[in-house]
């Protein structure tokens, strides 16, 4: 408690901590403590700044996680597309040699294994953070699995058709 003087009658008033107003026991006038309001406002601004800093740090962490995930996704897509293209190119190039066919088959097996094993694993490792809303959402893992599967099937179709076209030119 802090003792202050009433601005109206000069009587002694006691100010309790974190109180904005006090009533003078002598004249009954109410007194507003402006410096406490300022202290409280500063505390509110500090709390808001700390909250915003925490949100910003979370956003940065999730951006880094997303960038790592995107690099891994791109590597998986390149491996899948390249193996699939090579497998179909080998089949389109030479179907008489059994050794060459086995090499083509190995490339296709690698491509399909990456598709059926790594795509689901990759979608499960997707950060469940919605950058737009700033909230964690686990539904994104399922959406990402569907997107990755669709893109993977698209890669398979394009590389198969592309390999056949390239080898028959």
N, C-alpha and C positions, 0 to 999 in steps of 0.2 A: 504494500500500500504506500501511496505517495500523498503527502499533505499538500494541498494547494489553497489559494485564497479565492473566495467567491468574487467574481468580477462585479457583482451588483452591490453587495453589502460589505465585502472584505472579510467575511467570516471564514473560519477554517473548515475546509471540506477534505474528505479523504477519497482518493481515487484508487479503485481496485484494479488489479492487472487485467488487461484486455477488456476494459469497459469503455464504451464510447460516451456515455452520459452519466451525470451525477446530479443529485438534487441537494441544494444547500439546506442544511438543517435549520438555519436561522431565518432566511427570507423565502425559502421555497422555490427559488428560481432554478431552472435546469441549465446545466453547463455542459457543453460539448467539448470533448478533448480532441482537437484536430491532430495533434502529433501522434496519438494512438491510431487514428484512422490511417494516417500516412504509413505508420509501421505495419499495420495490418495489410494495407494495399501493397506495400513492398513485399511482404511475406507471400501474398497471393501471386504476385508477379514472379517471385522466385520459384514458387511451386509450379506455376505454369511453364516457366522456362525449363525447369528440370524435367517436367513431363514431356515437353517438346523435344528436348535433347535425347531423352530415352527413346521416344518414337523414331527420331532421326537415326539413332544408332541401330535400332531394330531394322529400319528400312535399309540401311547400308549393309548390315549383315545378310539380310535376305537377298539383296541385290548381288552380293558376292556369291552366295549359294546358288542363285539362279544362273549366274555367269558360268560357274563351274559345271552345273548341270547341262547348260547349253553346249559347252565344249564337248562333254562326254557324248551328248546326243548326236552332235555333228560327226564325231568320230565313228559312232555306231552306224549312222546312215551311210557314211562313205564306205566303210567296210562291207556293209550289206550290199550296197549298190555295185561296188567294184567286184565282189565275189560273184554276184548274180550275173553281172554282165559278162565276166570272164567265163563262167560256166556255160552260159548260152552261146557265147561266141565260139567256144571250143566245140560244142555240139553242132553248131551251124557250119563250122570250118571243116571238121573231119569226123565222119561217123564210121569210118572203116577201121581205124586203129583202136584196139581195145584199151591200150594204155592211155591214149589221149582221152578216150571217153571216161576212163576212171578219174583222170585229172579234172575233167569238166564236172563230173559227179561230185568230187570232193569240194570244188568251189561252190556248187549249188547246196551241198550239205552244210557248209560253213555259213552261207547266206541265210538259209532257212533256220539253222540253229541260232544264229544271232537274232533273227526275227522272233522266234518262239521263246527264247530264253532271256535275251537281253532287253527286248522291248518291254515285257512286263516288269522286269527288275528295274529298268530305267524309269518306268512310269511310277513305280513304288518309291523311288528315290527322289521324285519331284518335290521341291519344297512346297509344303502346304500353306503358302502365304500368298494371298491375293494382293498384288502390288497396287492395284487400283483402289481397293477398299481399305487396305492396310490391316486386314484381319486374317487370321489363320482359318483355312477352309480345307477339310480333308476331301471334299468332293472333287477337288482338282486332280487328285491322283487317278480317279476313274475317267474323268474327262481327258486327261493326258494320255491314258492307255488307249482310249478310242482314237484320239488324234494320231498318236504314234503308229497304231495299227493301220489306220487309213493311209498315212504317209508311207509307211513301209510297203503296203500292198501297191501303192502308186509307183514307188521306186521299182518294185519287182516287174510291174507291167512295162514301164518305160525302158528299163534296162534289157528286158527280154526282147522287146520289139526292136530296140536300138541295136542290140547285138546281131539279130537276124538281118536287119537292114544293112548294117555295116559289113557283115561278112558276105553278103550277096551282091555288093556293089562291084 
